[in-house]
Amino acid sequence: GSVTSFVVQYMKINWDLFGELALGIFSAIDAGSLLLMHFTTNIWACYAGYLIFKACYMLLITIATFQIAVNLSMERYALMFGFNNFVALVIQTILTIVVVDSRGLELDIVTQFLIYGSYFAVIAGIFSIRSICLLASSKCK
């Protein structure tokens, strides 16, 4: 994950135009790797899926953080990233309570992979639709 995050700085990409597309692609890869872990019984495929998931997730977080930071002034970095981390922790806690906890659905681990994979698939869809709209509007200009 750290290697993929490090490589981002050397990519010469118009992030304003293709950033959303990258987020959509890596969210889809994350969804695919989680769904692979749901549908397979092969432990090596699960390990490979986990490695792919972690590497793409770290890259996804790096790109998303960069996309946010580009539009902020230096004085607002700490506030924005603190708030983002807080909201992410709240969403993670709610999702964990609903999916894992005995007060929630208390799903088994295999079904959890399906839920989290579907979650990333929805996120990939949102980013992809937004990316298509951005690319189409830039093409029309």
Secondary structure, DSSP 8 states (H G I E B T S, - for coil): -HHHHHHGGG----HHHHHHHHHHHHHHHHHHHHHHHHH---HHHHHHHHHHHHHHHHHHHHHHHHHHHHTS-GGGHHHHHHHHHHHHHHHHHHHHHHHTSTTTT---HHHHHHHHHHHHHHHHHHHHHHHHHHHHHHHH-
